[in-house]
């Protein structure tokens, strides 16, 4: 069986930046085992599979290890694939997902994603995570992910993870966000996933479902500009809308091709 395969850099307008995702259009769903094998073979943080049902698009996300409940950058990549490659005619895309209905509005080269808000609550940090960090956080919160708050942007840049310790805990499907107020942005972050083939995610849309309401409340503003630090880096334009959050970014197509599964 021959399938189309697109690789797209999300949350950036430059090739080799942002977060790469693979996008695979389908006519019918393949067995989950096959989808997982494709995602593993692609060896990027997320592979998005979708079926166009006409009015809506059924979208699923797979890491090389598991199916995810929500993924921002692969949603953005799928929207970009639909609009810029597959000639999707509507400026609003409605995705049916494990996290409910998600919409993406296309305006001026940006993709505005409407996602659920996940306000984190005060929590305590498991010893395994604490022992894996070279710098301890000032505050700890949790939603799907642990959110570790630090004093400065420099702290975020300088954080190192001792992976042999970090990988002793399983947080599927969550991870660990480290964050602080930014110097030329409202806030900055990084994202780490224990027991994952990719330890640090370059740009994590789903993490901002928690970061946006958190920093909106702390900074007293609803519109925010965020940077995620990583080797590739990315930028997100964010808005807090109570039960929902908006995150916007750009994307670039890196490659187009085919894969064979038989």
Buried (B, 14 or more C-beta within 10 A) or exposed (E): EEBBBBBBBBBBBEEEBBBBBBBBBBEEEBEEEEBBBBBBEBEBBBBBBBBBEEEBBBBBBBBBBBBBBBBBBBBBBBBBBBBBBBEBEEEEBBBBBEBEEBBBBBEEEBBBBBBBBBBBEEBEBBEEBBEBBEBEBEEBBBBBBBBBBBEEBEBBEEBEBEEEBBBBBEBBBBBBBBBBBBEEBBBBBBBBBBBBEBBBBBBBBBBBBBBBBBBBEEEEEBEBEBBBBBEBBBBBBBBBBEEBBBBBBBBBBBEEEEBEEE
